[in-house]
Amino acid sequence: MNIVRVILAILLPPIGVLLTVGLGLHFWINILLTIFGYIPGIVHAVWIISSRAKERELKDVRYR
């Protein structure tokens, strides 16, 4: 599922963030970054997706 989110983050950065964190603060920050510049929106979206994936991996390791 992460690969789909990353592809969406490259094509439409806010959609990738929306699927990862919902309609929170990071989504609105990503909307602004994408409006001001497409590349900053992509960088932010990929960063959010990858950081959330690491958090999920750490949770899985702790509960094993």
GIMO-V478452 format. One line per field, one symbol per residue. phi: phi as a letter, one per 20 degrees, with the letter a starting at -180 (. if undefined). psi: psi as a letter, one per 40 degrees, with the letter a starting at -180 (. if undefined). burial: I if it has 24 or more other ideal C-beta (glycine too) atoms within 12 Angstrom, else O. Layout:
# GIMO-V478452
phi=???
psi=???
burial=???
This chain:
# GIMO-V478452
phi=.ffffffffffcgffffgfedneeffffffgfffffaffgffffffffffffffffffffffee
psi=dddddddddddgddddddddeafaddddddddddddhddddddddddddddddddddddddde.
burial=OOOOIIOIIOOOIIIIIIIIIOOOOIIOIIOOIIOOOOOOIIOIIIIIIOOIOOOOOOOOOOOO
